Amino acid sequence: MKRKMLVSLLALVTAASMIVGATCAESAEKKKTIKVGSFSTSRFAAEAGVEPLEKMGYDVEVVYFDDAVLPNTALQEGSIDCNIYQHEPYLLAYMKDNSGPSLCMVQMLYYPSYGLYSTRYKTLAEIPDRAHIGLYSDASNVDRGLRLLDACGLIKLVDEDKKLYSELDVVENPKNIKFELVAFGSGVRALGDLDACVAVGSHILDGGLDPRAALALEKRGSTGSDFTCGIAIRTEDKDSDWVKDVIKAYTSDASRDYMNEHYKGASVPVF
C-alpha cells in the first residue's frame, strides 16, 4: 500500500513539474513586450532599435532614468528587460559595488566620443594654473578622465599599469589642477562653474553644444580599456530568444542609420 502511494506521489510530482515546465516555456515563447532602460542622454541609441523590434511583432517601451545607477537597479529588479547606456567597465564597477542578480553585456553598439570641454578657453594652452576641471564621479569615469588629462599633458599618472586610476595616482600636476567630481551626465551644467570638464560627447550635444569642439578628444582604445557602450541584460536571460531579437534589431542597418543621423558624430556605431 505504501509503495503504491509513493509511486502515485512521484507520478503527481513528475506531472506537476512537466506542467510548470510547459507553462514557463509557453510564457517565454509569448514574450512580446520589451522594456528598454536608458539614461536621458543615451536616448538615440536606445531608440535606434525600437522600430526594427516592432516590425518583429514586439511592443517596445523605452524607460528613461535621470540617474546613471538606476537603469542597472531596475534591470536587477526586473522592471526593465535590458538597458542601453553604459560601457562594460562601468557595469563591472557597478556589479562589484552592488549585490543582486548578475548583469552582463551581450552586444557592443556604439562608441561615445569623450573629451575635455570648456566654455571659457579654446585651447589646452589657455588652461590656467589652479584650474578647476570636472570629472564624472564614478570610479570608471574618474579613471577615464585622468587618462585623458594624462594623454593631453595636463597631468602625469604613476608609471604603473592599473585597471582604475584615481587622484592618488597623479604624480605630476604642474598647473596644480583641482579635480571636481560631478554627477554623470551633468558635465554641461558644470561648465558654467568650472574652467573645463571631461564629458561624453552625447551629453555635450544634448546641452546644445558642439561635441566636436573639444580641447582634447580621447582616441578609441588609447586608454587600454574598451569604453564602447552596448546592451546589458540579466545574465540568466542571455540564451532567451527575445535577447537574440533585441541584438538583431539594434545591430540592423536601420539602427545604424538612426544613430548616425541623430548623434551627429557624438557617438559612432561599431557594428
Beta strands, then each sheet from edge to edge (+ up, - down):
strand 1: 33-39
strand 2: 59-65
strand 3: 82-87
strand 4: 103-112
strand 5: 114-117
strand 6: 132-136
strand 7: 156-157
strand 8: 170-172
strand 9: 178-182
strand 10: 196-200
strand 11: 216-217
strand 12: 229-234
strand 13: 267-269
sheet 1: 2+ 1+ 3+ 12- 4+ 13-
sheet 2: 9+ 6+ 10+ 5- 11+
sheet 3: 7+ 8-
end
